[in-house]
Amino acid sequence: MDFRVEECPKTESCHPAGLQGLADDLFDFRATPREDADGLHLYENPVGVLTNEPPYPQLPCPDARAVALPGDWSSTARYRRAIYVKQHMAVQTEGPGPFFHLLDSVAVPRGPVRTDAGCCHFTRYSSCCDTAAGIYYYTTYENPAITAVDMMREDLDGVNLVRYPMETEMRILWQNGE
C-alpha cells in the first residue's frame, strides 16, 4: 500500500512547516529521521521529543526542570515545554489520549504567530500512529476530536492509493440530545 502526506490547501501564500517522521515506539522517540538538503539522516534523540524546528543538530538538550520554562510559541520554547510535559505527565489511560494532551501543550493557536511575510503560523493538525495495531490517529485545528483510520482494514497488498478526506468539521458530542 502506498502512503503519502498531501499538502494542506493554502489559504495564504505561505509554505506550511516541514514534516518529520519518527522511529521507535509511540511516546518514546529514540531515533529521529530527518530529511535535510543533503539527504536523509537518522539522529539520536535522547530526550524522546520530536520537533520539526529547529533542526536536530542545532537542538539544545535541556534538563526538564520547571525553572524559567519558556511559554512562548518559538520552536525552541515548544521543544523544551514538550520535554518537560512528557517527563512529568501522569499517564493514567492507554491509547492515543495522553499523546494528544502532550501535543496540545505545544500547539500554536491561529493568529498570534506571524511569519516575516505576515502569514499566520498555527498547528493545522496533530497525528500519531500505533504501529503495532496499524491505526493512524489525528486531530485538526477545526476538529479537536480524535479521528482514527485502521490501516489493517485496507488491502495492504493492493496497488491503489487509499485516501480519506481530513475530518475538519467540529464535532460536539451531546450527552443530553442536541
Chimera marker file (.cmm) of the C-alpha trace (Angstrom):
<marker_set name="trace">
<marker id="1" x="0.000" y="0.000" z="0.000" r="1" g="1" b="0" radius="0.5"/>
<marker id="2" x="1.310" y="3.472" z="-0.871" r="1" g="1" b="0" radius="0.5"/>
<marker id="3" x="1.042" y="6.192" z="1.795" r="1" g="1" b="0" radius="0.5"/>
<marker id="4" x="1.864" y="9.834" z="1.273" r="1" g="1" b="0" radius="0.5"/>
<marker id="5" x="1.356" y="13.141" z="3.017" r="1" g="1" b="0" radius="0.5"/>
<marker id="6" x="-0.533" y="15.678" z="0.973" r="1" g="1" b="0" radius="0.5"/>
<marker id="7" x="-0.053" y="19.373" z="1.429" r="1" g="1" b="0" radius="0.5"/>
<marker id="8" x="-2.906" y="21.230" z="3.127" r="1" g="1" b="0" radius="0.5"/>
<marker id="9" x="-4.829" y="23.597" z="0.897" r="1" g="1" b="0" radius="0.5"/>
<marker id="10" x="-3.199" y="27.009" z="1.186" r="1" g="1" b="0" radius="0.5"/>
<marker id="11" x="-5.431" y="29.863" z="2.214" r="1" g="1" b="0" radius="0.5"/>
<marker id="12" x="-2.445" y="32.221" z="2.252" r="1" g="1" b="0" radius="0.5"/>
<marker id="13" x="0.649" y="32.471" z="0.089" r="1" g="1" b="0" radius="0.5"/>
<marker id="14" x="2.805" y="30.816" z="2.752" r="1" g="1" b="0" radius="0.5"/>
<marker id="15" x="4.511" y="27.474" z="2.999" r="1" g="1" b="0" radius="0.5"/>
<marker id="16" x="3.453" y="25.086" z="5.783" r="1" g="1" b="0" radius="0.5"/>
<marker id="17" x="6.088" y="23.968" z="8.288" r="1" g="1" b="0" radius="0.5"/>
<marker id="18" x="8.221" y="21.000" z="7.306" r="1" g="1" b="0" radius="0.5"/>
<marker id="19" x="7.337" y="17.492" z="8.436" r="1" g="1" b="0" radius="0.5"/>
<marker id="20" x="9.453" y="14.822" z="10.085" r="1" g="1" b="0" radius="0.5"/>
<marker id="21" x="8.994" y="11.162" z="10.713" r="1" g="1" b="0" radius="0.5"/>
<marker id="22" x="9.883" y="9.196" z="13.793" r="1" g="1" b="0" radius="0.5"/>
<marker id="23" x="11.263" y="5.776" z="14.520" r="1" g="1" b="0" radius="0.5"/>
<marker id="24" x="10.587" y="3.727" z="17.663" r="1" g="1" b="0" radius="0.5"/>
<marker id="25" x="7.643" y="3.265" z="19.982" r="1" g="1" b="0" radius="0.5"/>
<marker id="26" x="4.799" y="5.721" z="20.467" r="1" g="1" b="0" radius="0.5"/>
<marker id="27" x="5.705" y="8.218" z="23.171" r="1" g="1" b="0" radius="0.5"/>
<marker id="28" x="9.378" y="7.147" z="23.270" r="1" g="1" b="0" radius="0.5"/>
<marker id="29" x="11.087" y="8.621" z="20.193" r="1" g="1" b="0" radius="0.5"/>
<marker id="30" x="14.704" y="7.440" z="20.500" r="1" g="1" b="0" radius="0.5"/>
<marker id="31" x="15.714" y="7.955" z="16.878" r="1" g="1" b="0" radius="0.5"/>
<marker id="32" x="14.534" y="10.704" z="14.571" r="1" g="1" b="0" radius="0.5"/>
<marker id="33" x="14.745" y="10.533" z="10.775" r="1" g="1" b="0" radius="0.5"/>
<marker id="34" x="15.114" y="13.982" z="9.265" r="1" g="1" b="0" radius="0.5"/>
<marker id="35" x="15.374" y="14.905" z="5.598" r="1" g="1" b="0" radius="0.5"/>
<marker id="36" x="17.777" y="17.783" z="5.095" r="1" g="1" b="0" radius="0.5"/>
<marker id="37" x="19.084" y="19.441" z="1.933" r="1" g="1" b="0" radius="0.5"/>
<marker id="38" x="21.865" y="16.856" z="1.719" r="1" g="1" b="0" radius="0.5"/>
<marker id="39" x="19.681" y="13.765" z="2.228" r="1" g="1" b="0" radius="0.5"/>
<marker id="40" x="18.034" y="11.655" z="4.907" r="1" g="1" b="0" radius="0.5"/>
<marker id="41" x="19.722" y="11.475" z="8.324" r="1" g="1" b="0" radius="0.5"/>
<marker id="42" x="18.934" y="9.494" z="11.479" r="1" g="1" b="0" radius="0.5"/>
<marker id="43" x="19.655" y="11.394" z="14.689" r="1" g="1" b="0" radius="0.5"/>
<marker id="44" x="19.862" y="10.020" z="18.217" r="1" g="1" b="0" radius="0.5"/>
<marker id="45" x="17.079" y="11.536" z="20.298" r="1" g="1" b="0" radius="0.5"/>
<marker id="46" x="17.981" y="11.132" z="23.990" r="1" g="1" b="0" radius="0.5"/>
<marker id="47" x="15.060" y="13.213" z="25.301" r="1" g="1" b="0" radius="0.5"/>
<marker id="48" x="12.347" y="11.416" z="23.295" r="1" g="1" b="0" radius="0.5"/>
<marker id="49" x="10.643" y="14.527" z="21.885" r="1" g="1" b="0" radius="0.5"/>
<marker id="50" x="10.041" y="15.085" z="18.173" r="1" g="1" b="0" radius="0.5"/>
<marker id="51" x="10.117" y="18.553" z="16.599" r="1" g="1" b="0" radius="0.5"/>
<marker id="52" x="10.290" y="19.941" z="13.088" r="1" g="1" b="0" radius="0.5"/>
<marker id="53" x="12.146" y="23.164" z="14.002" r="1" g="1" b="0" radius="0.5"/>
<marker id="54" x="14.905" y="23.887" z="14.884" r="1" g="1" b="0" radius="0.5"/>
<marker id="55" x="16.764" y="21.102" z="13.073" r="1" g="1" b="0" radius="0.5"/>
<marker id="56" x="18.198" y="18.294" z="15.174" r="1" g="1" b="0" radius="0.5"/>
<marker id="57" x="21.900" y="19.070" z="15.030" r="1" g="1" b="0" radius="0.5"/>
<marker id="58" x="21.066" y="22.529" z="16.450" r="1" g="1" b="0" radius="0.5"/>
<marker id="59" x="18.672" y="21.463" z="19.216" r="1" g="1" b="0" radius="0.5"/>
<marker id="60" x="19.577" y="22.046" z="22.822" r="1" g="1" b="0" radius="0.5"/>
<marker id="61" x="19.195" y="19.133" z="25.235" r="1" g="1" b="0" radius="0.5"/>
<marker id="62" x="17.760" y="20.890" z="28.254" r="1" g="1" b="0" radius="0.5"/>
<marker id="63" x="17.077" y="19.319" z="31.591" r="1" g="1" b="0" radius="0.5"/>
<marker id="64" x="13.408" y="19.134" z="32.439" r="1" g="1" b="0" radius="0.5"/>
<marker id="65" x="13.216" y="21.465" z="35.431" r="1" g="1" b="0" radius="0.5"/>
<marker id="66" x="10.316" y="23.913" z="35.569" r="1" g="1" b="0" radius="0.5"/>
<marker id="67" x="12.614" y="26.857" z="36.341" r="1" g="1" b="0" radius="0.5"/>
<marker id="68" x="12.253" y="29.505" z="33.624" r="1" g="1" b="0" radius="0.5"/>
<marker id="69" x="10.136" y="27.195" z="31.475" r="1" g="1" b="0" radius="0.5"/>
<marker id="70" x="9.522" y="29.159" z="28.269" r="1" g="1" b="0" radius="0.5"/>
<marker id="71" x="5.928" y="30.000" z="27.498" r="1" g="1" b="0" radius="0.5"/>
<marker id="72" x="6.134" y="31.486" z="24.037" r="1" g="1" b="0" radius="0.5"/>
<marker id="73" x="5.450" y="29.768" z="20.703" r="1" g="1" b="0" radius="0.5"/>
<marker id="74" x="9.004" y="29.705" z="19.390" r="1" g="1" b="0" radius="0.5"/>
<marker id="75" x="10.233" y="26.319" z="18.199" r="1" g="1" b="0" radius="0.5"/>
<marker id="76" x="12.821" y="26.061" z="20.956" r="1" g="1" b="0" radius="0.5"/>
<marker id="77" x="10.333" y="27.021" z="23.683" r="1" g="1" b="0" radius="0.5"/>
<marker id="78" x="7.796" y="24.475" z="22.429" r="1" g="1" b="0" radius="0.5"/>
<marker id="79" x="10.506" y="21.790" z="22.239" r="1" g="1" b="0" radius="0.5"/>
<marker id="80" x="11.551" y="22.430" z="25.835" r="1" g="1" b="0" radius="0.5"/>
<marker id="81" x="7.935" y="22.530" z="27.009" r="1" g="1" b="0" radius="0.5"/>
<marker id="82" x="7.260" y="19.166" z="25.305" r="1" g="1" b="0" radius="0.5"/>
<marker id="83" x="10.235" y="17.612" z="27.099" r="1" g="1" b="0" radius="0.5"/>
<marker id="84" x="9.038" y="18.945" z="30.456" r="1" g="1" b="0" radius="0.5"/>
<marker id="85" x="5.424" y="17.835" z="29.947" r="1" g="1" b="0" radius="0.5"/>
<marker id="86" x="6.475" y="14.395" z="28.678" r="1" g="1" b="0" radius="0.5"/>
<marker id="87" x="8.761" y="13.775" z="31.645" r="1" g="1" b="0" radius="0.5"/>
<marker id="88" x="6.215" y="14.943" z="34.245" r="1" g="1" b="0" radius="0.5"/>
<marker id="89" x="2.883" y="13.885" z="32.762" r="1" g="1" b="0" radius="0.5"/>
<marker id="90" x="0.812" y="11.425" z="34.801" r="1" g="1" b="0" radius="0.5"/>
<marker id="91" x="-0.391" y="8.958" z="32.164" r="1" g="1" b="0" radius="0.5"/>
<marker id="92" x="-3.472" y="7.206" z="33.513" r="1" g="1" b="0" radius="0.5"/>
<marker id="93" x="-5.032" y="5.881" z="30.334" r="1" g="1" b="0" radius="0.5"/>
<marker id="94" x="-3.887" y="3.817" z="27.393" r="1" g="1" b="0" radius="0.5"/>
<marker id="95" x="-4.353" y="4.751" z="23.779" r="1" g="1" b="0" radius="0.5"/>
<marker id="96" x="-3.619" y="7.997" z="21.960" r="1" g="1" b="0" radius="0.5"/>
<marker id="97" x="-5.207" y="10.353" z="24.518" r="1" g="1" b="0" radius="0.5"/>
<marker id="98" x="-2.045" y="11.133" z="26.532" r="1" g="1" b="0" radius="0.5"/>
<marker id="99" x="-0.087" y="11.715" z="23.328" r="1" g="1" b="0" radius="0.5"/>
<marker id="100" x="-2.598" y="14.318" z="22.139" r="1" g="1" b="0" radius="0.5"/>
<marker id="101" x="-2.582" y="16.008" z="25.566" r="1" g="1" b="0" radius="0.5"/>
<marker id="102" x="1.186" y="16.356" z="25.204" r="1" g="1" b="0" radius="0.5"/>
<marker id="103" x="0.807" y="17.828" z="21.715" r="1" g="1" b="0" radius="0.5"/>
<marker id="104" x="-1.898" y="20.210" z="22.957" r="1" g="1" b="0" radius="0.5"/>
<marker id="105" x="0.652" y="21.690" z="25.376" r="1" g="1" b="0" radius="0.5"/>
<marker id="106" x="2.759" y="22.892" z="22.430" r="1" g="1" b="0" radius="0.5"/>
<marker id="107" x="0.063" y="23.641" z="19.834" r="1" g="1" b="0" radius="0.5"/>
<marker id="108" x="0.111" y="27.083" z="18.224" r="1" g="1" b="0" radius="0.5"/>
<marker id="109" x="-3.284" y="28.850" z="18.019" r="1" g="1" b="0" radius="0.5"/>
<marker id="110" x="-4.257" y="30.695" z="14.859" r="1" g="1" b="0" radius="0.5"/>
<marker id="111" x="-3.477" y="34.394" z="14.998" r="1" g="1" b="0" radius="0.5"/>
<marker id="112" x="-0.734" y="35.384" z="17.428" r="1" g="1" b="0" radius="0.5"/>
<marker id="113" x="2.212" y="33.910" z="15.492" r="1" g="1" b="0" radius="0.5"/>
<marker id="114" x="3.033" y="35.564" z="12.180" r="1" g="1" b="0" radius="0.5"/>
<marker id="115" x="5.925" y="34.988" z="9.810" r="1" g="1" b="0" radius="0.5"/>
<marker id="116" x="8.096" y="37.796" z="8.477" r="1" g="1" b="0" radius="0.5"/>
<marker id="117" x="5.870" y="37.735" z="5.386" r="1" g="1" b="0" radius="0.5"/>
<marker id="118" x="2.810" y="38.323" z="7.601" r="1" g="1" b="0" radius="0.5"/>
<marker id="119" x="1.424" y="34.820" z="7.200" r="1" g="1" b="0" radius="0.5"/>
<marker id="120" x="-0.379" y="33.133" z="10.061" r="1" g="1" b="0" radius="0.5"/>
<marker id="121" x="1.539" y="30.172" z="11.534" r="1" g="1" b="0" radius="0.5"/>
<marker id="122" x="-0.524" y="27.668" z="13.544" r="1" g="1" b="0" radius="0.5"/>
<marker id="123" x="-0.837" y="23.955" z="14.276" r="1" g="1" b="0" radius="0.5"/>
<marker id="124" x="-3.036" y="22.695" z="11.423" r="1" g="1" b="0" radius="0.5"/>
<marker id="125" x="-3.167" y="19.094" z="12.621" r="1" g="1" b="0" radius="0.5"/>
<marker id="126" x="-1.535" y="16.670" z="15.054" r="1" g="1" b="0" radius="0.5"/>
<marker id="127" x="-1.130" y="12.967" z="14.424" r="1" g="1" b="0" radius="0.5"/>
<marker id="128" x="0.382" y="9.733" z="15.633" r="1" g="1" b="0" radius="0.5"/>
<marker id="129" x="0.368" y="6.113" z="14.559" r="1" g="1" b="0" radius="0.5"/>
<marker id="130" x="0.053" y="2.976" z="16.674" r="1" g="1" b="0" radius="0.5"/>
<marker id="131" x="2.413" y="0.864" z="14.580" r="1" g="1" b="0" radius="0.5"/>
<marker id="132" x="1.569" y="-2.349" z="16.456" r="1" g="1" b="0" radius="0.5"/>
<marker id="133" x="-2.160" y="-2.065" z="15.730" r="1" g="1" b="0" radius="0.5"/>
<marker id="134" x="-1.817" y="-0.212" z="12.415" r="1" g="1" b="0" radius="0.5"/>
<marker id="135" x="-4.041" y="2.682" z="13.465" r="1" g="1" b="0" radius="0.5"/>
<marker id="136" x="-3.375" y="6.269" z="12.412" r="1" g="1" b="0" radius="0.5"/>
<marker id="137" x="-4.872" y="8.934" z="14.707" r="1" g="1" b="0" radius="0.5"/>
<marker id="138" x="-5.211" y="12.644" z="14.049" r="1" g="1" b="0" radius="0.5"/>
<marker id="139" x="-6.892" y="15.842" z="15.176" r="1" g="1" b="0" radius="0.5"/>
<marker id="140" x="-7.257" y="19.030" z="13.160" r="1" g="1" b="0" radius="0.5"/>
<marker id="141" x="-7.357" y="22.667" z="14.183" r="1" g="1" b="0" radius="0.5"/>
<marker id="142" x="-11.057" y="22.826" z="13.334" r="1" g="1" b="0" radius="0.5"/>
<marker id="143" x="-11.939" y="19.389" z="14.804" r="1" g="1" b="0" radius="0.5"/>
<marker id="144" x="-10.117" y="18.544" z="18.045" r="1" g="1" b="0" radius="0.5"/>
<marker id="145" x="-11.910" y="15.176" z="18.338" r="1" g="1" b="0" radius="0.5"/>
<marker id="146" x="-9.547" y="12.268" z="17.675" r="1" g="1" b="0" radius="0.5"/>
<marker id="147" x="-10.193" y="10.641" z="14.300" r="1" g="1" b="0" radius="0.5"/>
<marker id="148" x="-8.783" y="7.176" z="13.553" r="1" g="1" b="0" radius="0.5"/>
<marker id="149" x="-8.013" y="5.201" z="10.400" r="1" g="1" b="0" radius="0.5"/>
<marker id="150" x="-7.478" y="1.463" z="10.890" r="1" g="1" b="0" radius="0.5"/>
<marker id="151" x="-4.997" y="0.578" z="8.162" r="1" g="1" b="0" radius="0.5"/>
<marker id="152" x="-5.476" y="-3.141" z="8.808" r="1" g="1" b="0" radius="0.5"/>
<marker id="153" x="-8.975" y="-2.823" z="7.309" r="1" g="1" b="0" radius="0.5"/>
<marker id="154" x="-7.411" y="-1.882" z="3.982" r="1" g="1" b="0" radius="0.5"/>
<marker id="155" x="-5.941" y="-4.136" z="1.318" r="1" g="1" b="0" radius="0.5"/>
<marker id="156" x="-2.287" y="-3.828" z="2.319" r="1" g="1" b="0" radius="0.5"/>
<marker id="157" x="-1.209" y="-5.763" z="-0.786" r="1" g="1" b="0" radius="0.5"/>
<marker id="158" x="-3.251" y="-3.532" z="-3.087" r="1" g="1" b="0" radius="0.5"/>
<marker id="159" x="-1.754" y="-1.293" z="-5.721" r="1" g="1" b="0" radius="0.5"/>
<marker id="160" x="-4.242" y="1.580" z="-5.453" r="1" g="1" b="0" radius="0.5"/>
<marker id="161" x="-3.671" y="4.548" z="-3.180" r="1" g="1" b="0" radius="0.5"/>
<marker id="162" x="-6.333" y="4.760" z="-0.460" r="1" g="1" b="0" radius="0.5"/>
<marker id="163" x="-7.351" y="8.257" z="0.605" r="1" g="1" b="0" radius="0.5"/>
<marker id="164" x="-9.585" y="9.649" z="3.285" r="1" g="1" b="0" radius="0.5"/>
<marker id="165" x="-10.607" y="13.292" z="3.470" r="1" g="1" b="0" radius="0.5"/>
<marker id="166" x="-9.470" y="15.015" z="6.659" r="1" g="1" b="0" radius="0.5"/>
<marker id="167" x="-12.297" y="15.442" z="9.136" r="1" g="1" b="0" radius="0.5"/>
<marker id="168" x="-12.182" y="19.184" z="9.656" r="1" g="1" b="0" radius="0.5"/>
<marker id="169" x="-15.749" y="19.960" z="10.749" r="1" g="1" b="0" radius="0.5"/>
<marker id="170" x="-16.020" y="20.335" z="14.516" r="1" g="1" b="0" radius="0.5"/>
<marker id="171" x="-17.934" y="17.539" z="16.193" r="1" g="1" b="0" radius="0.5"/>
<marker id="172" x="-19.643" y="18.034" z="19.526" r="1" g="1" b="0" radius="0.5"/>
<marker id="173" x="-20.878" y="15.008" z="21.462" r="1" g="1" b="0" radius="0.5"/>
<marker id="174" x="-24.192" y="15.944" z="23.047" r="1" g="1" b="0" radius="0.5"/>
<marker id="175" x="-24.874" y="13.863" z="26.157" r="1" g="1" b="0" radius="0.5"/>
<marker id="176" x="-28.463" y="15.013" z="26.569" r="1" g="1" b="0" radius="0.5"/>
<marker id="177" x="-29.568" y="15.390" z="22.936" r="1" g="1" b="0" radius="0.5"/>
<marker id="178" x="-28.952" y="18.225" z="20.531" r="1" g="1" b="0" radius="0.5"/>
<link id1="1" id2="2" r="1" g="1" b="0" radius="0.2"/>
<link id1="2" id2="3" r="1" g="1" b="0" radius="0.2"/>
<link id1="3" id2="4" r="1" g="1" b="0" radius="0.2"/>
<link id1="4" id2="5" r="1" g="1" b="0" radius="0.2"/>
<link id1="5" id2="6" r="1" g="1" b="0" radius="0.2"/>
<link id1="6" id2="7" r="1" g="1" b="0" radius="0.2"/>
<link id1="7" id2="8" r="1" g="1" b="0" radius="0.2"/>
<link id1="8" id2="9" r="1" g="1" b="0" radius="0.2"/>
<link id1="9" id2="10" r="1" g="1" b="0" radius="0.2"/>
<link id1="10" id2="11" r="1" g="1" b="0" radius="0.2"/>
<link id1="11" id2="12" r="1" g="1" b="0" radius="0.2"/>
<link id1="12" id2="13" r="1" g="1" b="0" radius="0.2"/>
<link id1="13" id2="14" r="1" g="1" b="0" radius="0.2"/>
<link id1="14" id2="15" r="1" g="1" b="0" radius="0.2"/>
<link id1="15" id2="16" r="1" g="1" b="0" radius="0.2"/>
<link id1="16" id2="17" r="1" g="1" b="0" radius="0.2"/>
<link id1="17" id2="18" r="1" g="1" b="0" radius="0.2"/>
<link id1="18" id2="19" r="1" g="1" b="0" radius="0.2"/>
<link id1="19" id2="20" r="1" g="1" b="0" radius="0.2"/>
<link id1="20" id2="21" r="1" g="1" b="0" radius="0.2"/>
<link id1="21" id2="22" r="1" g="1" b="0" radius="0.2"/>
<link id1="22" id2="23" r="1" g="1" b="0" radius="0.2"/>
<link id1="23" id2="24" r="1" g="1" b="0" radius="0.2"/>
<link id1="24" id2="25" r="1" g="1" b="0" radius="0.2"/>
<link id1="25" id2="26" r="1" g="1" b="0" radius="0.2"/>
<link id1="26" id2="27" r="1" g="1" b="0" radius="0.2"/>
<link id1="27" id2="28" r="1" g="1" b="0" radius="0.2"/>
<link id1="28" id2="29" r="1" g="1" b="0" radius="0.2"/>
<link id1="29" id2="30" r="1" g="1" b="0" radius="0.2"/>
<link id1="30" id2="31" r="1" g="1" b="0" radius="0.2"/>
<link id1="31" id2="32" r="1" g="1" b="0" radius="0.2"/>
<link id1="32" id2="33" r="1" g="1" b="0" radius="0.2"/>
<link id1="33" id2="34" r="1" g="1" b="0" radius="0.2"/>
<link id1="34" id2="35" r="1" g="1" b="0" radius="0.2"/>
<link id1="35" id2="36" r="1" g="1" b="0" radius="0.2"/>
<link id1="36" id2="37" r="1" g="1" b="0" radius="0.2"/>
<link id1="37" id2="38" r="1" g="1" b="0" radius="0.2"/>
<link id1="38" id2="39" r="1" g="1" b="0" radius="0.2"/>
<link id1="39" id2="40" r="1" g="1" b="0" radius="0.2"/>
<link id1="40" id2="41" r="1" g="1" b="0" radius="0.2"/>
<link id1="41" id2="42" r="1" g="1" b="0" radius="0.2"/>
<link id1="42" id2="43" r="1" g="1" b="0" radius="0.2"/>
<link id1="43" id2="44" r="1" g="1" b="0" radius="0.2"/>
<link id1="44" id2="45" r="1" g="1" b="0" radius="0.2"/>
<link id1="45" id2="46" r="1" g="1" b="0" radius="0.2"/>
<link id1="46" id2="47" r="1" g="1" b="0" radius="0.2"/>
<link id1="47" id2="48" r="1" g="1" b="0" radius="0.2"/>
<link id1="48" id2="49" r="1" g="1" b="0" radius="0.2"/>
<link id1="49" id2="50" r="1" g="1" b="0" radius="0.2"/>
<link id1="50" id2="51" r="1" g="1" b="0" radius="0.2"/>
<link id1="51" id2="52" r="1" g="1" b="0" radius="0.2"/>
<link id1="52" id2="53" r="1" g="1" b="0" radius="0.2"/>
<link id1="53" id2="54" r="1" g="1" b="0" radius="0.2"/>
<link id1="54" id2="55" r="1" g="1" b="0" radius="0.2"/>
<link id1="55" id2="56" r="1" g="1" b="0" radius="0.2"/>
<link id1="56" id2="57" r="1" g="1" b="0" radius="0.2"/>
<link id1="57" id2="58" r="1" g="1" b="0" radius="0.2"/>
<link id1="58" id2="59" r="1" g="1" b="0" radius="0.2"/>
<link id1="59" id2="60" r="1" g="1" b="0" radius="0.2"/>
<link id1="60" id2="61" r="1" g="1" b="0" radius="0.2"/>
<link id1="61" id2="62" r="1" g="1" b="0" radius="0.2"/>
<link id1="62" id2="63" r="1" g="1" b="0" radius="0.2"/>
<link id1="63" id2="64" r="1" g="1" b="0" radius="0.2"/>
<link id1="64" id2="65" r="1" g="1" b="0" radius="0.2"/>
<link id1="65" id2="66" r="1" g="1" b="0" radius="0.2"/>
<link id1="66" id2="67" r="1" g="1" b="0" radius="0.2"/>
<link id1="67" id2="68" r="1" g="1" b="0" radius="0.2"/>
<link id1="68" id2="69" r="1" g="1" b="0" radius="0.2"/>
<link id1="69" id2="70" r="1" g="1" b="0" radius="0.2"/>
<link id1="70" id2="71" r="1" g="1" b="0" radius="0.2"/>
<link id1="71" id2="72" r="1" g="1" b="0" radius="0.2"/>
<link id1="72" id2="73" r="1" g="1" b="0" radius="0.2"/>
<link id1="73" id2="74" r="1" g="1" b="0" radius="0.2"/>
<link id1="74" id2="75" r="1" g="1" b="0" radius="0.2"/>
<link id1="75" id2="76" r="1" g="1" b="0" radius="0.2"/>
<link id1="76" id2="77" r="1" g="1" b="0" radius="0.2"/>
<link id1="77" id2="78" r="1" g="1" b="0" radius="0.2"/>
<link id1="78" id2="79" r="1" g="1" b="0" radius="0.2"/>
<link id1="79" id2="80" r="1" g="1" b="0" radius="0.2"/>
<link id1="80" id2="81" r="1" g="1" b="0" radius="0.2"/>
<link id1="81" id2="82" r="1" g="1" b="0" radius="0.2"/>
<link id1="82" id2="83" r="1" g="1" b="0" radius="0.2"/>
<link id1="83" id2="84" r="1" g="1" b="0" radius="0.2"/>
<link id1="84" id2="85" r="1" g="1" b="0" radius="0.2"/>
<link id1="85" id2="86" r="1" g="1" b="0" radius="0.2"/>
<link id1="86" id2="87" r="1" g="1" b="0" radius="0.2"/>
<link id1="87" id2="88" r="1" g="1" b="0" radius="0.2"/>
<link id1="88" id2="89" r="1" g="1" b="0" radius="0.2"/>
<link id1="89" id2="90" r="1" g="1" b="0" radius="0.2"/>
<link id1="90" id2="91" r="1" g="1" b="0" radius="0.2"/>
<link id1="91" id2="92" r="1" g="1" b="0" radius="0.2"/>
<link id1="92" id2="93" r="1" g="1" b="0" radius="0.2"/>
<link id1="93" id2="94" r="1" g="1" b="0" radius="0.2"/>
<link id1="94" id2="95" r="1" g="1" b="0" radius="0.2"/>
<link id1="95" id2="96" r="1" g="1" b="0" radius="0.2"/>
<link id1="96" id2="97" r="1" g="1" b="0" radius="0.2"/>
<link id1="97" id2="98" r="1" g="1" b="0" radius="0.2"/>
<link id1="98" id2="99" r="1" g="1" b="0" radius="0.2"/>
<link id1="99" id2="100" r="1" g="1" b="0" radius="0.2"/>
<link id1="100" id2="101" r="1" g="1" b="0" radius="0.2"/>
<link id1="101" id2="102" r="1" g="1" b="0" radius="0.2"/>
<link id1="102" id2="103" r="1" g="1" b="0" radius="0.2"/>
<link id1="103" id2="104" r="1" g="1" b="0" radius="0.2"/>
<link id1="104" id2="105" r="1" g="1" b="0" radius="0.2"/>
<link id1="105" id2="106" r="1" g="1" b="0" radius="0.2"/>
<link id1="106" id2="107" r="1" g="1" b="0" radius="0.2"/>
<link id1="107" id2="108" r="1" g="1" b="0" radius="0.2"/>
<link id1="108" id2="109" r="1" g="1" b="0" radius="0.2"/>
<link id1="109" id2="110" r="1" g="1" b="0" radius="0.2"/>
<link id1="110" id2="111" r="1" g="1" b="0" radius="0.2"/>
<link id1="111" id2="112" r="1" g="1" b="0" radius="0.2"/>
<link id1="112" id2="113" r="1" g="1" b="0" radius="0.2"/>
<link id1="113" id2="114" r="1" g="1" b="0" radius="0.2"/>
<link id1="114" id2="115" r="1" g="1" b="0" radius="0.2"/>
<link id1="115" id2="116" r="1" g="1" b="0" radius="0.2"/>
<link id1="116" id2="117" r="1" g="1" b="0" radius="0.2"/>
<link id1="117" id2="118" r="1" g="1" b="0" radius="0.2"/>
<link id1="118" id2="119" r="1" g="1" b="0" radius="0.2"/>
<link id1="119" id2="120" r="1" g="1" b="0" radius="0.2"/>
<link id1="120" id2="121" r="1" g="1" b="0" radius="0.2"/>
<link id1="121" id2="122" r="1" g="1" b="0" radius="0.2"/>
<link id1="122" id2="123" r="1" g="1" b="0" radius="0.2"/>
<link id1="123" id2="124" r="1" g="1" b="0" radius="0.2"/>
<link id1="124" id2="125" r="1" g="1" b="0" radius="0.2"/>
<link id1="125" id2="126" r="1" g="1" b="0" radius="0.2"/>
<link id1="126" id2="127" r="1" g="1" b="0" radius="0.2"/>
<link id1="127" id2="128" r="1" g="1" b="0" radius="0.2"/>
<link id1="128" id2="129" r="1" g="1" b="0" radius="0.2"/>
<link id1="129" id2="130" r="1" g="1" b="0" radius="0.2"/>
<link id1="130" id2="131" r="1" g="1" b="0" radius="0.2"/>
<link id1="131" id2="132" r="1" g="1" b="0" radius="0.2"/>
<link id1="132" id2="133" r="1" g="1" b="0" radius="0.2"/>
<link id1="133" id2="134" r="1" g="1" b="0" radius="0.2"/>
<link id1="134" id2="135" r="1" g="1" b="0" radius="0.2"/>
<link id1="135" id2="136" r="1" g="1" b="0" radius="0.2"/>
<link id1="136" id2="137" r="1" g="1" b="0" radius="0.2"/>
<link id1="137" id2="138" r="1" g="1" b="0" radius="0.2"/>
<link id1="138" id2="139" r="1" g="1" b="0" radius="0.2"/>
<link id1="139" id2="140" r="1" g="1" b="0" radius="0.2"/>
<link id1="140" id2="141" r="1" g="1" b="0" radius="0.2"/>
<link id1="141" id2="142" r="1" g="1" b="0" radius="0.2"/>
<link id1="142" id2="143" r="1" g="1" b="0" radius="0.2"/>
<link id1="143" id2="144" r="1" g="1" b="0" radius="0.2"/>
<link id1="144" id2="145" r="1" g="1" b="0" radius="0.2"/>
<link id1="145" id2="146" r="1" g="1" b="0" radius="0.2"/>
<link id1="146" id2="147" r="1" g="1" b="0" radius="0.2"/>
<link id1="147" id2="148" r="1" g="1" b="0" radius="0.2"/>
<link id1="148" id2="149" r="1" g="1" b="0" radius="0.2"/>
<link id1="149" id2="150" r="1" g="1" b="0" radius="0.2"/>
<link id1="150" id2="151" r="1" g="1" b="0" radius="0.2"/>
<link id1="151" id2="152" r="1" g="1" b="0" radius="0.2"/>
<link id1="152" id2="153" r="1" g="1" b="0" radius="0.2"/>
<link id1="153" id2="154" r="1" g="1" b="0" radius="0.2"/>
<link id1="154" id2="155" r="1" g="1" b="0" radius="0.2"/>
<link id1="155" id2="156" r="1" g="1" b="0" radius="0.2"/>
<link id1="156" id2="157" r="1" g="1" b="0" radius="0.2"/>
<link id1="157" id2="158" r="1" g="1" b="0" radius="0.2"/>
<link id1="158" id2="159" r="1" g="1" b="0" radius="0.2"/>
<link id1="159" id2="160" r="1" g="1" b="0" radius="0.2"/>
<link id1="160" id2="161" r="1" g="1" b="0" radius="0.2"/>
<link id1="161" id2="162" r="1" g="1" b="0" radius="0.2"/>
<link id1="162" id2="163" r="1" g="1" b="0" radius="0.2"/>
<link id1="163" id2="164" r="1" g="1" b="0" radius="0.2"/>
<link id1="164" id2="165" r="1" g="1" b="0" radius="0.2"/>
<link id1="165" id2="166" r="1" g="1" b="0" radius="0.2"/>
<link id1="166" id2="167" r="1" g="1" b="0" radius="0.2"/>
<link id1="167" id2="168" r="1" g="1" b="0" radius="0.2"/>
<link id1="168" id2="169" r="1" g="1" b="0" radius="0.2"/>
<link id1="169" id2="170" r="1" g="1" b="0" radius="0.2"/>
<link id1="170" id2="171" r="1" g="1" b="0" radius="0.2"/>
<link id1="171" id2="172" r="1" g="1" b="0" radius="0.2"/>
<link id1="172" id2="173" r="1" g="1" b="0" radius="0.2"/>
<link id1="173" id2="174" r="1" g="1" b="0" radius="0.2"/>
<link id1="174" id2="175" r="1" g="1" b="0" radius="0.2"/>
<link id1="175" id2="176" r="1" g="1" b="0" radius="0.2"/>
<link id1="176" id2="177" r="1" g="1" b="0" radius="0.2"/>
<link id1="177" id2="178" r="1" g="1" b="0" radius="0.2"/>
</marker_set>
